[in-house]
Amino acid sequence: MKHSKLSEHKFKKGKFIAPFNEFMTPMSKNETWCFGRLPEYIWIGLIFNEYGRFNGLEKIYYIIKKLNLIDSRIVAPRLSEILSMNNDKQEEFYDYVLTIVDKKVLSPLTLIFTYSEYPIFAKKYAEVNISIENRIKPLNEVLRKAMYHQSDFSTDIRFIALYYMCMTGKVVMPRELIKELCQYPYLEHSDEK
């Protein structure tokens, strides 16, 4: 297993927290997921919401694979990291995403990531023909489905984040565990595995 350096640890409440443990810590409060991690991954939720679980997993796999090719320094597929890429990388990534998903899918995010602060994102995903109410609707649906951190929908979102980190080598696991993780997209949530 790959060991992290002390400089990569964060000091919280008198303890040093390893990067892996910070990502994988159990959710002790619903707020931790809702207000901390979910906003970073809501774009993934919008894709699942539009295309369903199995189609969504396939589409997101290609998207995160391309994200890593464009900028291998991205630690996790968080919106804040994607929006922090340089302009050329953002353009390339957003153009690629548009070959995989319809523009309307991520259009609701332009209510939050406006042209004045995120011009490249807004330019690529603004859908002026969709009313504000109709852009709010999918956001509300995703929040409703993902609000509870142990819902199947939330688990799928977190799977993508973990899978990305494994794919890029940011998280290292034993081979047996990787094999089990790779089976996840093909299993129903009701499956005991």
HELIX and SHEET records of a PDB file:
HELIX    1   1 LEU A    6  GLU A    8  5                                   3    
HELIX    2   2 PRO A   19  MET A   24  1                                   6    
HELIX    3   3 ASN A   30  GLU A   31  1                                   2    
HELIX    4   4 THR A   32  ARG A   37  3                                   6    
HELIX    5   5 LEU A   38  TYR A   51  1                                  14    
HELIX    6   6 ARG A   53  ILE A   70  1                                  18    
HELIX    7   7 LEU A   79  LEU A   83  1                                   5    
HELIX    8   8 ASN A   87  ILE A  100  1                                  14    
HELIX    9   9 LYS A  103  LEU A  106  1                                   4    
HELIX   10  10 SER A  107  LEU A  111  5                                   5    
HELIX   11  11 PRO A  119  TYR A  125  1                                   7    
HELIX   12  12 ILE A  132  ALA A  146  1                                  15    
HELIX   13  13 ASP A  152  MET A  167  1                                  16    
HELIX   14  14 ARG A  175  GLN A  183  1                                   9    
HELIX   15  15 TYR A  184  TYR A  186  5                                   3    
SHEET    1   A 2 LYS A  10  LYS A  12  0                                        
SHEET    2   A 2 LYS A  15  ILE A  17 -1                                        
END                                                                             
